[in-house]
Amino acid sequence: MIQTSMSKSVYSKDYKAIIERLKAARVEAAFSQQAVADKLGKPQSYISKIESGERRLDVAEIKKFATIYKKDVSFFIK
């Protein structure tokens, strides 16, 4: 039980920061969620769920977003 709550606090702080940077990069690149989804061959709901925290990202997915947004991976995982 303690591990779960510790895990959730890390998720809340660090993961939310990654998601905020992901959203900011999309907006800065002037892409809609649909445009990014099209580039990834995914439905728009895929992007929406990632940005709302309903779906977890893995490192390979972060690399794909970094390429689309022309950012270094380190931008997202500072």
N, C-alpha and C positions, 0 to 999 in steps of 0.2 A: 504494500500500500504506500509506503514512504517513497519507494522508487517511482511509482506512478505519479505522485504529486510533484516530485522533483522533475520528472520528465515533462510534465505539463507546464511547469514554470519556465523551463528552457524553451519549450515549444512556443509558449506565449510571447516571450521577449524576443528571442533570436529569430524565430520563424516569421513572426509578424514584421520584423525589420526587413527581412529578405523579401517578403511579399510587397511591402511598401516600395522598396527599391525597384522591384519588378514592374509594378504599376507605373511608377514615376518614369521608368525607362520607356515604357510603351507610350505614355502620353508625350514624352519628349520627342520620341521618334514619329509622332503624329499618326500612330496606327490605332485603328479601332480594334476591339476584341475580335471581331469577325475577320479583319485583315490578317491578324496574327494567326488565328485558327486556320485560315486558308493556307498560309505559308507552311503550317505544320501538318496540314492534311487532317485536321481535327474539327469537330463541331465547335461553334462559338461557346457553347456551355462548358466545354473543357477549360477555356481561358477564364470564364466567369467563376467556375468552381475553384480554380487555383487562386485567383485574386481574392476570393472571399474566404479562403482558408478551408473550404470543404474538401479539397483534394490536395494531398501532399505532393511536393515536387521531389524528384531525385536529382542527383548531380548531373546525369546525362541530359535531363530536361533543362536544367539551368544552363548548360552549355548551348543548347539549341536556342534558348531565348537570348543568350549573350550574342550569338551570331546574328540573329534577326535584328536586335537592337544596336548592333555594332558597339558592344561594351565588352570589357574584359570580365571574365567570370568573377574576379575578385571584387568588382563593383557590387555584386549582389551579396557576397558572403563576407563582407568586412567585419 
